[in-house]
């Protein structure tokens, strides 16, 4: 029997549920704030926001993050 490091998605039975972490408004780390299925065809996800559980919220596709290296810098002037 194959061992999965993360739970198997019960919706599709093919992907694993992997955790996502975030930072709170005060900057504290919040581990496992959300879980998402690794099977793109499934899309199952759940998250905790302000004490409420949200299931299957829409997940937006975004391109890779590109830092803005052209922003003006304030060098204490």
C-alpha positions as CSV (number, residue, x, y, z in Angstrom):
1,X,0.0,0.0,0.0
2,X,1.4,3.4,-1.0
3,X,1.7,6.0,1.8
4,X,0.7,9.6,1.1
5,X,2.4,12.4,3.0
6,X,-0.8,14.4,2.7
7,X,-4.4,13.3,2.8
8,X,-6.0,12.0,-0.4
9,X,-8.7,14.2,-1.7
10,X,-12.1,12.7,-0.9
11,X,-13.8,14.6,-3.7
12,X,-11.8,13.2,-6.7
13,X,-9.8,10.4,-5.1
14,X,-6.8,11.3,-7.3
15,X,-5.1,14.4,-5.9
16,X,-3.6,15.0,-2.5
17,X,-4.9,17.8,-0.2
18,X,-1.9,20.1,0.4
19,X,-1.8,22.9,3.0
20,X,-1.3,26.6,2.3
21,X,-0.1,29.0,4.9
22,X,-0.5,32.7,5.3
23,X,0.2,35.6,7.6
24,X,-2.4,37.3,9.8
25,X,-3.1,41.0,9.9
26,X,-0.6,41.4,12.8
27,X,2.0,39.5,10.8
28,X,1.8,36.2,12.7
29,X,2.2,33.1,10.7
30,X,-0.9,31.0,10.2
31,X,-0.1,27.4,9.3
32,X,-2.5,25.4,7.3
33,X,-4.9,28.2,6.7
34,X,-6.2,26.6,3.5
35,X,-6.1,23.2,1.8
36,X,-6.3,22.6,-1.9
37,X,-6.4,19.5,-4.1
38,X,-3.4,19.0,-6.3
39,X,-5.6,17.7,-9.2
40,X,-6.3,20.7,-11.4
41,X,-9.5,19.1,-12.8
42,X,-10.9,18.7,-9.2
43,X,-10.2,22.1,-7.7
44,X,-11.5,21.2,-4.2
45,X,-10.4,23.6,-1.6
46,X,-11.2,24.8,1.9
47,X,-10.0,27.7,4.0
48,X,-10.5,29.4,7.3
49,X,-11.1,33.1,7.2
50,X,-12.0,35.1,10.4
51,X,-13.1,31.9,12.1
52,X,-15.4,30.8,9.3
53,X,-14.8,27.7,7.1
54,X,-15.2,28.3,3.3
55,X,-15.4,25.3,1.0
56,X,-14.8,25.4,-2.8
57,X,-14.2,29.1,-3.1
58,X,-13.2,30.1,-6.7
59,X,-9.5,29.9,-7.3
60,X,-8.1,32.5,-9.6
61,X,-5.4,31.6,-12.1
62,X,-2.6,34.2,-12.0
63,X,0.7,34.4,-13.8
64,X,3.9,34.2,-11.9
65,X,4.8,37.0,-9.5
66,X,7.1,39.6,-11.2
67,X,8.7,42.1,-8.8
68,X,8.5,45.7,-9.8
69,X,12.2,46.7,-10.0
70,X,11.4,50.1,-11.5
71,X,9.6,51.5,-8.4
72,X,11.3,54.6,-7.0
73,X,13.2,54.1,-3.8
74,X,13.0,56.4,-0.8
75,X,16.6,56.6,0.5
76,X,15.7,58.7,3.5
77,X,15.3,61.9,1.6
